[in-house]
């Protein structure tokens, strides 16, 4: 949890006591992240009425391959984050290169790496009400030996979609024949 204060409030004893009270009130609650709202339903804060959300909460999911040194991080964030996220190749000190994928939607795709193979990949795209960013890293040795290929990683990124919650609910109500 991060709390940003304006410079004028940094030395205020009142601001410090309010922050301590706010931090003391934080607790986790059992809740689903489906149907994202303006706050994370798993986090309960007792905040003053004049504290308002500045955007949707960010959700991050991490995946790892069970045999290969390949990891995937999926970040879902506020729809406004797309414009800033797509500047990665311009504002980062790292030498991100612009790539293209077999996608019809608005997206950005960047990769970087030393040597003949890129080993870090970043895809960002808009979905209904959110920005999705997928970061993939693979060890250079796995790419060099062909255990994983750039083409396989790009196929994963090309297929990435966000399924609206309404479609997920429909799928649960009408299971496919193989699920029966």
Secondary structure, 3 states (H helix, E strand, C coil): CCCCCCHHHCCCHHHHHHHHHHHHHCEECCCCCCCCCCCCCCEECCCCCCCCCCCCCCEEEEEECCCCCEEEEEEEEECCHHHHHCCHHHHCCCCCEECCCCCCCCEEEEEECCCCCCCEEEEEEEECCEEEEEEEEECHHHHHHCCCCHHHHHHHHHHCCCCCHHHHHHHHHCCCHHHC
